[in-house]
Each structure stands twice: as C-alpha cells, then as structure tokens.
Amino acid sequence: QEKVVESGGGSVQPGGSLKLECVVSGNEFNFYTLTWHRQAPGKQRELVATITSGRTITYADSVKDRFTIFRNNARKTVYLEMNNLKPEDTAVYYCNADHRIYGNHWGQGTQVTVSA
C-alpha cells in the first residue's frame, strides 16, 4: 500500500525560505511522476511543480525562479525548495505521486504560512 507523507512546512517572514519533503513508500519510486500542489483558503488547489520519472521539470509561472523541485530516488523522496517566499505563497502544500500501475496517491498536506 503506497503512502505519501509530507513534512517541512512552517511559518516564515516574506523573503524567507522553506524546504518541503515528501516520502513515498511502496515500489518502483523511480517510475512515479511527482507533483507539488497547494491550496490557499477559499481557493482551488493548484499545481505548483512537476518532476517526471525522466526528471522533466515544470513550474507554475507564479513560482518560477523561486521554487525548485528535485527527487532522490534512493531515499524515495521528492523535495520542494522554496526561496524568496511571499505572503501569497501561504497555503497547504500537498504532494502527489502518480504511477501507471500503482495509481495516484495524495499526502495529507503541510501548512506553509508567510507573514511579517
């Protein structure tokens, strides 16, 4: 049974940094497409960053040049490094792991709050 667990959220001031981690248990981590999403209060969940099994990476325009997604297959972990955080980055951040055989799995989310 695959399980997705995020960590690393917290509260920071504008301009600060945080690094989120997401561990995906189960088989064939190398073949998962991994994505980070976020949902702010009263808003729809939005895709923030994607990294495929072949390490193709895409970002939402709102986070380009500030956020970095990367994966460590040996540790079954995907990371989201967030720099120059802005108040509008405040949201619950969710990790998603998608595999063509083992299915699609969400984590429980981790809160990121950016305020002065």
Sequence and secondary structure as in RCSB ss.txt:
>XXXX:A:sequence
QEKVVESGGGSVQPGGSLKLECVVSGNEFNFYTLTWHRQAPGKQRELVATITSGRTITYADSVKDRFTIFRNNAR
KTVYLEMNNLKPEDTAVYYCNADHRIYGNHWGQGTQVTVSA
>XXXX:A:secstr
  EEEEE  EEE TT  EEEEEEEESS GGG EEEEEEE TTS  EEEEEE TT  EEE TTTTTTEEEEEEGGG
TEEEEEE S  GGG EEEEEEEEETTTEEEE   EEEEE  
